[in-house]
Amino acid sequence: MTDYPNDMPKKSLGKSMAKWAALGAVVAIPLPFVGSVLGAAAGAGYAYYKGKKQA
């Protein structure tokens, strides 16, 4: 029997970061001065901040 009590917050944070990174990349495409890479980094950073604030 395996129990992963410590992995659940990490997995949910990772999923949230991936979701917000994808959204940030999509939103940043029409903005010529931002670019998709910076948008993805901003989205992932927002999810990380939000996840750490809740924990």
C-alpha positions in Angstrom: 0.0 0.0 0.0 1.4 3.4 -1.0 0.4 6.6 0.6 1.5 9.9 -0.8 0.4 12.6 1.6 3.2 15.0 0.6 2.8 14.6 -3.1 -0.7 15.9 -3.5 0.0 19.6 -2.9 2.9 19.4 -5.3 0.8 17.7 -8.0 -2.0 20.2 -7.7 0.4 23.1 -7.8 2.1 21.6 -10.9 -1.2 21.3 -12.6 -2.2 24.8 -11.7 1.2 26.2 -12.9 0.8 24.3 -16.2 -2.7 25.6 -16.7 -1.8 29.3 -16.0 1.4 29.0 -18.1 -0.7 27.9 -21.1 -3.2 30.6 -20.5 -0.4 33.2 -20.1 1.2 32.1 -23.4 -2.1 32.2 -25.3 -2.9 35.7 -23.9 0.6 37.0 -24.7 0.5 36.0 -28.4 -1.3 39.1 -29.7 0.9 41.4 -27.6 4.1 42.0 -29.6 6.2 43.3 -26.7 5.5 40.3 -24.4 5.8 37.1 -26.3 4.5 33.7 -25.4 7.5 32.6 -23.4 7.3 35.6 -21.0 3.5 35.1 -20.9 3.9 31.5 -19.9 6.5 32.4 -17.2 4.2 35.1 -15.9 1.3 32.6 -15.7 3.3 30.0 -14.0 4.7 32.5 -11.5 1.2 33.7 -10.7 0.1 30.1 -10.1 3.1 29.5 -7.9 2.4 32.6 -5.9 -1.2 31.7 -5.5 -0.4 28.1 -4.5 2.2 29.1 -1.9 -0.1 31.7 -0.5 -2.8 29.1 0.2 -0.3 26.7 1.8 
